[in-house]
Amino acid sequence: MWFGYKEAKDNQTPPQAVVVLGGSTKNLEREKFTASFARKHPNLPIWISGGSPPTYTRLVFTKAGIDSKRLHLDYEAVDTVTNFTTIVDELESRGIKSVYLITSDFHMRRACVIGEIVLGSRGIAFKPISVPSKQSPEPIEKSFRDGVRALVWVVTGYTGADQKYRR
């Protein structure tokens, strides 16, 4: 029953923004993929949480012809849970109810678990878009651990990011 409700809810609002979980500071693949994706969705604002330094990120989007006014760069996050918790309130305050969620394929399972909890706590649906990689999927334990952390954040506002939980 829950899955039927979720599917119906997700299909009601087309994505109104793009959320990118930034990758390694040495690898611009997620940003490059998103710049190409953004050309196909010219009216959507783009939130990038973490990842490459702002200068490099802006350069990727400028080279792709993406207006810098569409970019919202957030570097407060220190891990995947805080990728979501640092931007969810701004998305909600702008009335965004649905987003495209972009991250690497090996990272998507964990991102979806956290997204369901953090974005879902604010009524924001998402459509996952995977960036192809040659890496194996992350261990399921990371999804479980960070899912618990996301639940704790919903209840208490505490992410556990000051602990040794990192990407």
C-alpha positions as a Python dict, from the first residue, in 0.01 Angstrom:
ca = {
    (1, 'M'): (0, 0, 0),
    (2, 'W'): (282, 245, 92),
    (3, 'F'): (453, 186, -244),
    (4, 'G'): (130, 256, -432),
    (5, 'Y'): (82, 580, -237),
    (6, 'K'): (443, 684, -296),
    (7, 'E'): (422, 613, -667),
    (8, 'A'): (99, 812, -701),
    (9, 'K'): (244, 1099, -496),
    (10, 'D'): (569, 1107, -697),
    (11, 'N'): (381, 1126, -1025),
    (12, 'Q'): (172, 1427, -919),
    (13, 'T'): (441, 1696, -935),
    (14, 'P'): (705, 1706, -1206),
    (15, 'P'): (1053, 1791, -1076),
    (16, 'Q'): (1094, 2162, -1010),
    (17, 'A'): (1469, 2159, -940),
    (18, 'V'): (1784, 1951, -972),
    (19, 'V'): (1974, 1841, -661),
    (20, 'V'): (2327, 1711, -710),
    (21, 'L'): (2524, 1535, -442),
    (22, 'G'): (2871, 1662, -525),
    (23, 'G'): (3142, 1408, -579),
    (24, 'S'): (3509, 1404, -508),
    (25, 'T'): (3698, 1729, -529),
    (26, 'K'): (3923, 1556, -784),
    (27, 'N'): (3641, 1429, -1006),
    (28, 'L'): (3396, 1652, -1189),
    (29, 'E'): (3188, 1369, -1342),
    (30, 'R'): (2869, 1446, -1149),
    (31, 'E'): (2897, 1815, -1233),
    (32, 'K'): (2967, 1745, -1604),
    (33, 'F'): (2673, 1503, -1620),
    (34, 'T'): (2448, 1757, -1451),
    (35, 'A'): (2554, 2037, -1685),
    (36, 'S'): (2450, 1821, -1981),
    (37, 'F'): (2127, 1723, -1803),
    (38, 'A'): (2056, 2089, -1722),
    (39, 'R'): (2072, 2186, -2091),
    (40, 'K'): (1776, 1951, -2146),
    (41, 'H'): (1588, 2109, -1852),
    (42, 'P'): (1654, 2482, -1903),
    (43, 'N'): (1399, 2611, -1653),
    (44, 'L'): (1512, 2417, -1347),
    (45, 'P'): (1732, 2566, -1074),
    (46, 'I'): (2028, 2351, -973),
    (47, 'W'): (2144, 2286, -616),
    (48, 'I'): (2487, 2132, -578),
    (49, 'S'): (2576, 2011, -232),
    (50, 'G'): (2948, 1961, -176),
    (51, 'G'): (3182, 1835, -441),
    (52, 'S'): (3440, 2020, -642),
    (53, 'P'): (3557, 2370, -548),
    (54, 'P'): (3315, 2645, -660),
    (55, 'T'): (3554, 2779, -925),
    (56, 'Y'): (3571, 2442, -1102),
    (57, 'T'): (3200, 2376, -1066),
    (58, 'R'): (3106, 2715, -1209),
    (59, 'L'): (3352, 2663, -1497),
    (60, 'V'): (3188, 2332, -1592),
    (61, 'F'): (2845, 2495, -1607),
    (62, 'T'): (2971, 2807, -1786),
    (63, 'K'): (3136, 2591, -2056),
    (64, 'A'): (2804, 2407, -2094),
    (65, 'G'): (2620, 2737, -2145),
    (66, 'I'): (2424, 2718, -1819),
    (67, 'D'): (2328, 3055, -1668),
    (68, 'S'): (2508, 3096, -1335),
    (69, 'K'): (2184, 3235, -1185),
    (70, 'R'): (2047, 2880, -1194),
    (71, 'L'): (2326, 2750, -968),
    (72, 'H'): (2295, 2726, -591),
    (73, 'L'): (2621, 2595, -445),
    (74, 'D'): (2620, 2462, -89),
    (75, 'Y'): (2943, 2361, 81),
    (76, 'E'): (2813, 2315, 435),
    (77, 'A'): (2774, 1938, 397),
    (78, 'V'): (3046, 1707, 524),
    (79, 'D'): (2885, 1377, 423),
    (80, 'T'): (2586, 1232, 243),
    (81, 'V'): (2336, 1288, 525),
    (82, 'T'): (2430, 1654, 551),
    (83, 'N'): (2413, 1688, 171),
    (84, 'F'): (2039, 1663, 228),
    (85, 'T'): (1996, 1830, 566),
    (86, 'T'): (2180, 2149, 467),
    (87, 'I'): (1953, 2222, 169),
    (88, 'V'): (1613, 2072, 251),
    (89, 'D'): (1483, 2379, 435),
    (90, 'E'): (1572, 2608, 145),
    (91, 'L'): (1400, 2376, -102),
    (92, 'E'): (1092, 2370, 120),
    (93, 'S'): (1093, 2750, 167),
    (94, 'R'): (1091, 2792, -212),
    (95, 'G'): (787, 2568, -242),
    (96, 'I'): (975, 2291, -422),
    (97, 'K'): (781, 1965, -396),
    (98, 'S'): (977, 1746, -637),
    (99, 'V'): (1338, 1728, -756),
    (100, 'Y'): (1569, 1528, -976),
    (101, 'L'): (1833, 1371, -752),
    (102, 'I'): (2167, 1321, -926),
    (103, 'T'): (2457, 1121, -788),
    (104, 'S'): (2684, 839, -900),
    (105, 'D'): (2530, 498, -959),
    (106, 'F'): (2740, 333, -686),
    (107, 'H'): (2611, 592, -436),
    (108, 'M'): (2245, 600, -540),
    (109, 'R'): (2105, 337, -302),
    (110, 'R'): (2230, 526, 4),
    (111, 'A'): (2123, 861, -143),
    (112, 'C'): (1771, 725, -199),
    (113, 'V'): (1743, 593, 156),
    (114, 'I'): (1848, 927, 300),
    (115, 'G'): (1641, 1124, 48),
    (116, 'E'): (1327, 929, 133),
    (117, 'I'): (1371, 1023, 496),
    (118, 'V'): (1506, 1380, 483),
    (119, 'L'): (1329, 1511, 172),
    (120, 'G'): (1022, 1306, 255),
    (121, 'S'): (1003, 1468, 599),
    (122, 'R'): (932, 1795, 416),
    (123, 'G'): (697, 1646, 156),
    (124, 'I'): (955, 1664, -123),
    (125, 'A'): (955, 1379, -375),
    (126, 'F'): (1252, 1295, -595),
    (127, 'K'): (1335, 1115, -916),
    (128, 'P'): (1679, 950, -902),
    (129, 'I'): (1914, 1003, -1196),
    (130, 'S'): (2236, 798, -1179),
    (131, 'V'): (2570, 909, -1316),
    (132, 'P'): (2739, 601, -1464),
    (133, 'S'): (3065, 491, -1304),
    (134, 'K'): (3284, 185, -1295),
    (135, 'Q'): (3258, 144, -919),
    (136, 'S'): (3074, -131, -736),
    (137, 'P'): (2770, -31, -531),
    (138, 'E'): (2847, 75, -176),
    (139, 'P'): (2797, -179, 102),
    (140, 'I'): (2437, -190, 223),
    (141, 'E'): (2564, -120, 576),
    (142, 'K'): (2634, 241, 475),
    (143, 'S'): (2272, 281, 363),
    (144, 'F'): (2147, 135, 689),
    (145, 'R'): (2381, 348, 903),
    (146, 'D'): (2296, 671, 723),
    (147, 'G'): (1926, 586, 714),
    (148, 'V'): (1935, 567, 1094),
    (149, 'R'): (2125, 896, 1107),
    (150, 'A'): (1862, 1058, 882),
    (151, 'L'): (1583, 933, 1108),
    (152, 'V'): (1764, 1074, 1411),
    (153, 'W'): (1794, 1408, 1228),
    (154, 'V'): (1419, 1415, 1157),
    (155, 'V'): (1342, 1361, 1525),
    (156, 'T'): (1621, 1564, 1689),
    (157, 'G'): (1789, 1785, 1428),
    (158, 'Y'): (2120, 1610, 1502),
    (159, 'T'): (2304, 1454, 1206),
    (160, 'G'): (2590, 1282, 1384),
    (161, 'A'): (2825, 1453, 1138),
    (162, 'D'): (3067, 1544, 1412),
    (163, 'Q'): (3132, 1173, 1450),
    (164, 'K'): (3359, 981, 1214),
    (165, 'Y'): (3080, 916, 963),
    (166, 'R'): (3205, 1032, 627),
    (167, 'R'): (3115, 964, 268),
}
